[in-house]
Amino acid sequence: MKHTIFNVQAMFMALLAVALICMPVSADQEAIEIEVAEVIEHADDLYDLSMVLLAETRVINKDDTISDEIKEVSRTIHKAAHELEHIAEHLQENTLELQPLIRDPDTNRTAIDRVIADIEEDIGDFLEILGNQHDNIHDLEHVVPASHKEHAEGVHNTAHQAERDAKHMLIHTSALTAALDVPAASASKPAESPGFGFLAALAGIAAVVYARRS
């Protein structure tokens, strides 16, 4: 009877050791929070840059001394800037939605992935609209009179900055996904966490040996 009790205890300890070894580690919370902060910052930047595009083209559009041909180019960019503004607003809403979700990234992983997918889709639309205005932006810079050169250059420089920020935002959403994937990677490679797992394994082995000797 005594020998049976020891065997049961040994089996329990061995199973516990295996469970501890296979238990996934916590997500890299610090890395997740850093990437979310970057994504939020870039969303705010894209909104601000969209507003700059609107302001610069508005100056050209409202000046009576500017020809209708030049205004047509500027108005086309202005209209696109409104689309960029709306996308940036949606990006701001989605990025802020990530903040409460990442408090428990494992439980909320499905919701987080959905938000990230929406963000990346919006960024794709943002870059496509911006890219479609590439020729107009450069044409505007060459055709405006000297009195409005500064505004046309402002449109050009702002558009390029918006493109860079949007692409950087995609880098950070990819990094966020990678940080969220850390637990799954760690669980599939227990050897990468030798300290805790090694001790747990030793505990299981010791329990079995102890039972056999008893």
C-alpha positions as CSV (number, residue, x, y, z in Angstrom):
1,M,0.0,0.0,0.0
2,K,2.8,2.3,1.0
3,H,4.6,1.5,-2.2
4,T,1.5,2.3,-4.3
5,I,1.1,5.7,-2.6
6,F,4.7,6.5,-3.5
7,N,4.1,5.5,-7.1
8,V,1.0,7.8,-7.4
9,Q,2.9,10.7,-5.9
10,A,5.8,10.1,-8.3
11,M,3.5,10.0,-11.3
12,F,1.8,13.2,-10.2
13,M,5.2,15.0,-9.8
14,A,6.4,13.7,-13.2
15,L,3.2,15.0,-14.9
16,L,3.5,18.3,-13.1
17,A,7.1,18.6,-14.4
18,V,6.0,17.9,-18.0
19,A,3.2,20.5,-17.6
20,L,5.7,23.1,-16.4
21,I,8.1,22.4,-19.2
22,C,5.3,22.7,-21.9
23,M,3.7,25.8,-20.3
24,P,4.1,28.8,-22.7
25,V,5.9,31.8,-21.3
26,S,4.1,35.1,-21.1
27,A,4.1,37.4,-24.1
28,D,6.8,40.0,-24.3
29,Q,4.6,42.7,-22.9
30,E,7.2,45.4,-23.0
31,A,7.9,44.9,-26.7
32,I,4.1,44.8,-27.4
33,E,3.5,48.1,-25.6
34,I,6.5,49.7,-27.4
35,E,5.1,48.7,-30.8
36,V,1.6,49.8,-30.0
37,A,2.9,53.2,-28.9
38,E,4.8,53.5,-32.2
39,V,1.7,52.6,-34.2
40,I,-0.4,55.1,-32.3
41,E,2.2,57.9,-32.9
42,H,2.4,57.2,-36.6
43,A,-1.4,57.3,-36.9
44,D,-1.4,60.7,-35.3
45,D,1.4,61.8,-37.6
46,L,-0.5,60.7,-40.7
47,Y,-3.5,62.7,-39.6
48,D,-1.4,65.8,-39.0
49,L,0.3,65.4,-42.4
50,S,-3.1,65.0,-44.1
51,M,-4.2,68.3,-42.5
52,V,-1.0,70.0,-43.8
53,L,-1.8,68.8,-47.3
54,L,-5.3,70.2,-47.0
55,A,-4.0,73.6,-45.7
56,E,-1.3,74.0,-48.4
57,T,-3.6,73.2,-51.3
58,R,-6.4,75.3,-49.8
59,V,-4.1,78.4,-50.1
60,I,-3.6,77.8,-53.8
61,N,-7.2,76.9,-54.4
62,K,-8.5,80.2,-52.9
63,D,-6.1,82.6,-54.6
64,D,-7.8,84.4,-57.5
65,T,-4.4,85.1,-59.1
66,I,-3.9,81.4,-59.7
67,S,-5.0,80.0,-63.1
68,D,-7.9,77.5,-63.3
69,E,-5.5,75.0,-64.9
70,I,-3.2,75.1,-61.8
71,K,-6.1,75.1,-59.4
72,E,-7.5,72.0,-61.1
73,V,-4.3,70.1,-60.2
74,S,-4.3,71.5,-56.7
75,R,-8.0,70.7,-56.2
76,T,-7.4,67.1,-57.2
77,I,-4.7,66.8,-54.6
78,H,-6.9,68.5,-52.1
79,K,-9.7,66.0,-52.7
80,A,-7.3,63.2,-52.2
81,A,-6.0,64.8,-49.0
82,H,-9.6,64.6,-47.6
83,E,-9.6,60.9,-48.3
84,L,-6.3,60.6,-46.5
85,E,-7.7,62.5,-43.6
86,H,-10.6,60.1,-43.2
87,I,-8.3,57.1,-43.4
88,A,-6.0,58.6,-40.8
89,E,-9.0,59.2,-38.5
90,H,-9.9,55.6,-38.8
91,L,-6.3,54.6,-38.1
92,Q,-6.4,56.7,-35.0
93,E,-9.5,54.9,-33.8
94,N,-8.1,51.5,-34.5
95,T,-4.7,52.1,-32.9
96,L,-6.4,53.4,-29.7
97,E,-8.5,50.2,-29.7
98,L,-5.3,48.2,-29.3
99,Q,-4.4,49.8,-25.9
100,P,-7.0,47.9,-23.7
101,L,-6.6,44.7,-25.7
102,I,-2.9,44.4,-25.1
103,R,-3.4,44.3,-21.4
104,D,-4.1,40.6,-21.9
105,P,-2.7,39.8,-25.3
106,D,-3.1,36.0,-25.0
107,T,-6.9,36.2,-24.3
108,N,-7.5,39.0,-26.7
109,R,-5.3,37.7,-29.5
110,T,-8.1,37.2,-32.0
111,A,-9.4,40.8,-31.5
112,I,-5.9,42.2,-31.7
113,D,-5.2,40.4,-35.0
114,R,-8.5,41.8,-36.4
115,V,-7.5,45.3,-35.5
116,I,-4.0,44.9,-36.9
117,A,-5.5,43.6,-40.2
118,D,-7.8,46.6,-40.4
119,I,-4.8,48.9,-39.7
120,E,-2.7,47.3,-42.4
121,E,-5.6,47.5,-44.9
122,D,-6.1,51.2,-44.2
123,I,-2.4,51.9,-44.6
124,G,-2.5,50.1,-48.0
125,D,-5.4,52.4,-49.0
126,F,-3.5,55.4,-47.7
127,L,-0.4,54.6,-49.7
128,E,-2.4,53.8,-52.9
129,I,-4.2,57.2,-52.7
130,L,-1.0,59.0,-52.1
131,G,0.8,57.2,-54.9
132,N,-2.0,58.1,-57.3
133,Q,-1.2,61.8,-56.7
134,H,2.5,61.4,-57.3
135,D,2.4,63.1,-60.7
136,N,0.0,65.8,-59.7
137,I,2.2,66.7,-56.7
138,H,5.3,67.0,-58.8
139,D,3.4,68.9,-61.6
140,L,2.0,71.4,-59.1
141,E,5.5,72.2,-57.8
142,H,6.6,73.0,-61.4
143,V,3.6,75.0,-62.6
144,V,2.8,77.3,-59.6
145,P,4.1,80.9,-59.8
146,A,6.9,81.9,-57.5
147,S,4.5,83.5,-55.1
148,H,3.1,80.0,-54.3
149,K,6.2,77.9,-54.7
150,E,6.5,77.5,-50.9
151,H,3.0,76.0,-50.7
152,A,3.6,73.6,-53.6
153,E,6.9,72.5,-52.0
154,G,5.1,72.0,-48.7
155,V,2.7,69.7,-50.5
156,H,5.6,67.8,-52.0
157,N,7.6,67.4,-48.8
158,T,4.5,66.5,-46.7
159,A,3.4,63.8,-49.2
160,H,6.9,62.2,-49.1
161,Q,6.9,62.3,-45.3
162,A,3.4,60.8,-45.1
163,E,4.6,58.0,-47.4
164,R,7.6,57.3,-45.2
165,D,5.5,57.3,-42.0
166,A,2.9,55.0,-43.5
167,K,5.6,52.5,-44.5
168,H,7.2,52.7,-41.1
169,M,3.8,52.1,-39.5
170,L,3.6,48.8,-41.5
171,I,7.0,47.9,-40.0
172,H,5.7,48.4,-36.5
173,T,2.5,46.4,-37.1
174,S,4.7,43.5,-38.3
175,A,6.9,43.9,-35.2
176,L,3.8,43.9,-33.0
177,T,2.7,40.6,-34.6
178,A,6.1,39.2,-34.0
179,A,6.0,40.2,-30.3
180,L,2.6,38.6,-29.9
181,D,4.0,35.4,-31.4
182,V,6.7,35.1,-28.8
183,P,4.7,32.7,-26.5
184,A,4.0,30.3,-29.3
185,A,7.6,30.2,-30.4
186,S,8.8,29.7,-26.9
187,A,6.4,26.9,-26.2
188,S,7.5,25.0,-29.3
189,K,11.2,25.3,-28.3
190,P,11.4,24.5,-24.6
191,A,15.2,24.2,-24.9
192,E,15.4,27.9,-25.3
193,S,14.3,28.4,-21.7
194,P,16.7,25.9,-19.9
195,G,16.5,27.3,-16.4
196,F,12.9,26.7,-15.3
197,G,12.3,23.7,-17.6
198,F,15.5,22.0,-16.6
199,L,14.7,22.2,-12.9
200,A,11.1,20.9,-13.5
201,A,12.4,18.0,-15.5
202,L,14.9,17.1,-12.7
203,A,12.1,17.2,-10.2
204,G,10.1,14.7,-12.2
205,I,13.1,12.4,-12.7
206,A,13.9,12.6,-9.0
207,A,10.4,11.7,-8.1
208,V,10.4,8.5,-10.2
209,V,13.8,7.4,-8.9
210,Y,12.7,8.0,-5.3
211,A,9.5,5.9,-5.9
212,R,11.5,3.0,-7.4
213,R,13.9,3.0,-4.4
214,S,11.0,2.9,-2.0
